[in-house]
Amino acid sequence: MLPPGVNQKDFSDALKQFEEAVGKEWVFTSDEDVALYRDAYSPFWGEPEERVASAAVAPNTVEEVQAVVRTANEYKIPIYPISTGRNLGYGGSAPNLSGSVVLDLKRMNRILDVSERNHSALVEPGVSYFDLYRYIYDRKLKVWVDVPDPGWGSPVGNSLDHGGGYLQPMYRNHFDSHCGMEVVLANGDLLRTGMGALPGAKTWQQYKFGFGPWIDGMFSQSNFGVVTKMGFWLMPEPDAYLTGTVTVPRYEDLTQMIDILTLLENSGISNGMPGLGSPVLGGFMMPPPAPEVTAMLSKPGGGVDSPELHQYARDKGIPFWSCTVKFYGPAKAIRAEWEYAQEKFSAIAGAKFKDGEFYKLPLTPDQFDKVHKPEFGLPSLETFSIGARSPTNPNPTNGHIWFSPIIPRTGEAVLEANKVFSQAARDFGLPVLSFSLPSTYWMRAFIFIFGFPITHDIATNKKNRESFKKLIQIAAEHGWGEYRTAPAYQDAVMDTYSFNNHALLRFHETVKDAVDPNGIISAGRYGIWPKHLRGTKA
Amino acid sequence: MKCILFIWALAAVYAFGADQATLQKGEKVYAYWCTPCHGPGLPGTVALGAKYKGAKPALLVDRTDLIPPVTKTFVRKGVSVMPPFRKTEISDADLDALAAYLARNNKVAKR
């Protein structure tokens, strides 16, 4: 396969220059090697529309990245940088534009600095969360890395894609926790942001903004440069961890429960990632609902707001909602914070409380095996139990893809979103969950995360793609937008961020044309296409 | 029968060719890349347990029937939710060592 718009001679010349830059063994052109860059969870798997690479090149240093980018710019070869290439569910290692050459940065796996005094790190893109954790563990440093569910991802790649984790809010928003980056631009120039722009500064990982416009955000979910280093703030190892659960009795209590939770989080009282649940409805991390509840939910006119269900919960004394709040900090302080949280939640008539887990840190080896690891900064791949074969799931999937809209952080929005998405699921013939509660990764907004299975059956994938696109539209009609999505849907999602005749996208395109006039870097990523392809792909 | 002989021959070639240094290297590759999902109680192990229902060990390190071509195929092709691994992750040399390590208990190869 040739990159689009590139003739065989230019491609061959460019590949030769890539080989001179990085070494012949690190330029991959055989079908067998290039196939390793397919998105294993592609919703187009095996179809002509599947996004596939033409080749891959794997530099080992910043200078090699610069050389490759200069060559690509000279020959107008589209390139697609990846870090560890494990953004599964959101695109993996495959490009947006078929025929692009994947710029595989996995070999750039140096941990350049971890400061126990400043609680920060500076890493290259090929470093995984496992790598950074092991580095810290081996040296017995008293800092925690905030990890996403799959630990083989890259802090650089995950934060650039706006990924999240589980520790204190300022760390679990991974892009927010970064401090300073180094970027190779499309002409091969090298840029450092923040204090990194000041030669000799010792504060690159201490002060984000440097001087003048803060441009770091422009390199996230974008295609304006190739990030080759990133700094991160790490969480000091806390003394202890504590959880407590509040239950409230009535369906109508959800709104007040969430408002109190938001107050506690925005005030810094509860600083772990909370968990919402419903003892009567069951579901994630809870026992399944009683058969009579399932019957009430599924019958015509039934649903979570049915008076019959509310009466059932009252008669049985089953609380309608629960909220588990979590705390990191000194043992005395977090016990006091839990006490204060109980006082606040007591404003809801009938609220009850239950002490949860308490750990003095660090964890003992026994405790290590029992906990949800990311909540303790421990990377893991346990999340891949989703969809994998198991005694209860004899027919495994071939992966998954996430539909993940941001909704307001209110009880009203949670109820409305459930109504809207349940109806949509019925309309599209998708499995209808009895009720979904949002994830609480971000402090100021909720996020719903629905998984679509990926199969190797073309008809099923096609149906799911159509449903996915309709869900994007339905969400947008209600003011809910995706926070992140796979390449297959990036145009559709960007199209919904359309205020004032797509002023935001038009701005992105203006920037793209200025900083990458040949449009070589990640064409189409997050809906941003270079001028020569604009209008042909959306 | 021909197929069995062929597999036996392959196993013998790969296992007998593996020296201690290669096996040690393979063990390291396994610990780094495979254990996070194929360690005790983890999703890869649960999946293999559900697949073989006791007919074969769920833990890859306990398997006695693996031959290098099988290991290499799964690493480079993936299966179910397990994606393939690129050569920048597991190089061909590392994969040779990994495959030899996982074939070390193959009794057919040790006859």
Interface residues (C-beta under 8 A of the other chain):
Chain A: W26 F28 E32 D33 A35 L36 Y37 R38 A40 Y41 A56 A58 T84 G85 R86 L88 G92 S93 D104 K106 R107 G126 F130 G151 W152 P379 S380 L381 E382 F384 S385 I386 G387 A388 R389 S390 P391 N393 P394 P396 T397 N398 G399 H400
Chain B: Y32 P36 C37 L42 P43 G44 V46 A47 L48 G49 A50 K51 R76 G78 S80 V81 M82 P83 P84 F85 R86 K87 T88 E89
